[in-house]
Amino acid sequence: MANVPVQRMSQLMAKTLRDDPADAEVLSHKLLVRAGYVRRTAAGVWTWLPLGKKVLANVERIVREEMDAIGAQEVLLPALLPKEPYEATGRWDEYGPELFRLKDRKGGDYLLGPTHEEIFTLIVKDQASSYKDLPVILYQIQTKFRDEARPRAGILRGREFLMKDSYSFDTEDEGLAQSYALHRQAYQKVFERLGLDYRICAATAGAMGGSKSEEFLAPAGAGEDTFADCPACDFAANTEAITFELQPVDAGDVPALEEIPTPDTPTIETLAAYLGVEASATLKNLLVKVDGEIVAVGVPGDREVDMGKVEAHFAPAVVEMVTEADFAGRPDLVRGYVGPQGLGEKVTYIADPRVAPGTAWITGANKPGTHARNVVAGRDFEVGAYVDVVVVQEGDPCPNCGTGLKLDRAIEIGHIFQLGRKYADALKLDVLGQNGKPVRVTMGSYGIGVSRAVAALAEQSADDKGLCWPAEVAPADVHVVAAGKALQTELALDVSEKLRTAGLRVLVDDRAGVSPGVKFTDSELIGVPKILVAGRRSAEGVLELKDRRTGEREELTVDEAIARLTTA
């Protein structure tokens, strides 16, 4: 570490709080505010105070070092971007209301960058003309903007956030695979150095496009992602990326379709109770509108439809739920009694793979108060497309080995994509190949949530007393506490200067008029790994060294404390 001045708390622009903020929902939000790391400026917009900025800068440093180690070159792109490149790729519209759009005084359209694929593509288009200029990896650490509908959870879900995004440019798919592998390894080193517990999970590409995609997830109760982990093999995936194998069955012995009266049974629950069957024997048909056209989604009655998967399948089309007005305009669709048989071309029908050819169901008969049984997929109705659209449940079979999956919550801290040629095609990024002919460049996109990593660390490492930072990201190496008046303060300042000279980053609590109890509480709340107390034995030159994480304490002379801390 570079030699930096001792940070005195008597001069520090940060106030600790005894109580949790009224609007705080998750642990990291509560503690980062209480410990004086961040302050709310507006909904989803945060100010980083000196201690928080130090932690944020340490995360940036680690990310930068590992990116530089794989040969990536750092640039800095503007946050204010023109509309045209995003219009060319379709993302000006695809991003929808999450995109911050604005006009300049001349009426020109601009946006605040949510991510920078288009602009990086144009940089390489301007700078690279030949295969000899590639491969190249460019990255930046930059503020991003997304107009979240419900910004919450402190810095975990803000409308502006700090992110490292990098982009690889290769002339061949094999080169893209190598660039992807380099980033994957670099991310593992980053998160290991940060001290984060993480999982690498298969993921969907979503609006980013491309083929292969993986997420780096930090397990935490405050996480907004649900991931599945197999206890028997190394499989891990975001639940949105888990697919169920289509397994057709023989329906030769299934009797013919039969309609049966089922009055007052518009829901799966009422139907199952009326007929005395399990919900899993029924077929649920959810109606949605895709760009205004009605689509039916079929899933087993005991499963819920994952609307995120439905939206991902139809992206960039807009998916909405049907309304009473939609039913009023379509008398052929009977609310609560819709079945796939007889829909024909009037309604597009997609189904989960569990509704495989040959499976038989009880489902709506498209008549009020009437259902049908022995309705066989592939015999009585056709599925337009099979799409894995159910919400994954605890115990669902692992796609690799069949063992029941475990589900957990996690914070997304990184995501890597093999984009392929989506953006190169849209923006016509070609270079001259070895044979003298133009070659379309293939790309990868790779992100790390720098500010989210701070929140994830707080979530994973905090205890009931406060924050507890890993050494490499902490705002200081040692927190010296003057637990008394003049004598203790004099010793605390003296040992702080000696520790600084020895190359350590030091935070010293030299505040006058603050009780030792408050100082001890603050030291645990702030979470520096080592706490050195100048207390009752200061006159003898004896200090108490405490490990913030384990709580272990020992009394040491000044020289012993310096030796212990500088060799740790």
WOJOWO-V870139 format. One record per run of one state. SS is the DSSP state (~ for helix, > for strand, _ for the rest). FROM is the first residue (numbers start at 0). LEN is the number of residues. Records with the same first field share a line. If there is no record, write none. Layout:
SS=FROM-LEN / FROM-LEN
This chain:
_=0-6 / 8-18 / 34-3 / 42-2 / 48-1 / 69-3 / 74-5 / 89-1 / 94-1 / 98-1 / 103-5 / 112-4 / 127-2 / 133-2 / 145-6 / 152-1 / 157-2 / 170-2 / 194-4 / 202-3 / 208-4 / 219-5 / 230-5 / 241-16 / 261-6 / 275-3 / 290-2 / 300-4 / 305-1 / 314-4 / 321-2 / 328-19 / 351-8 / 367-2 / 377-3 / 381-3 / 386-3 / 390-6 / 397-6 / 420-1 / 427-2 / 432-5 / 440-1 / 461-1 / 463-2 / 466-11 / 482-3 / 501-4 / 509-6 / 526-3 / 534-3 / 540-1 / 547-5 / 567-1
>=6-2 / 37-5 / 44-4 / 72-2 / 79-3 / 99-4 / 108-4 / 129-1 / 135-10 / 151-1 / 156-1 / 159-11 / 198-4 / 212-7 / 224-6 / 235-3 / 257-4 / 281-9 / 292-8 / 304-1 / 318-3 / 347-4 / 359-8 / 369-8 / 380-1 / 384-2 / 389-1 / 396-1 / 403-17 / 429-3 / 437-3 / 441-8 / 462-1 / 465-1 / 477-5 / 505-4 / 529-5 / 541-6 / 552-5
~=26-8 / 49-20 / 82-7 / 90-4 / 95-3 / 116-11 / 130-3 / 153-3 / 172-22 / 205-3 / 238-3 / 267-8 / 278-3 / 306-8 / 323-5 / 421-6 / 449-12 / 485-16 / 515-11 / 537-3 / 557-10
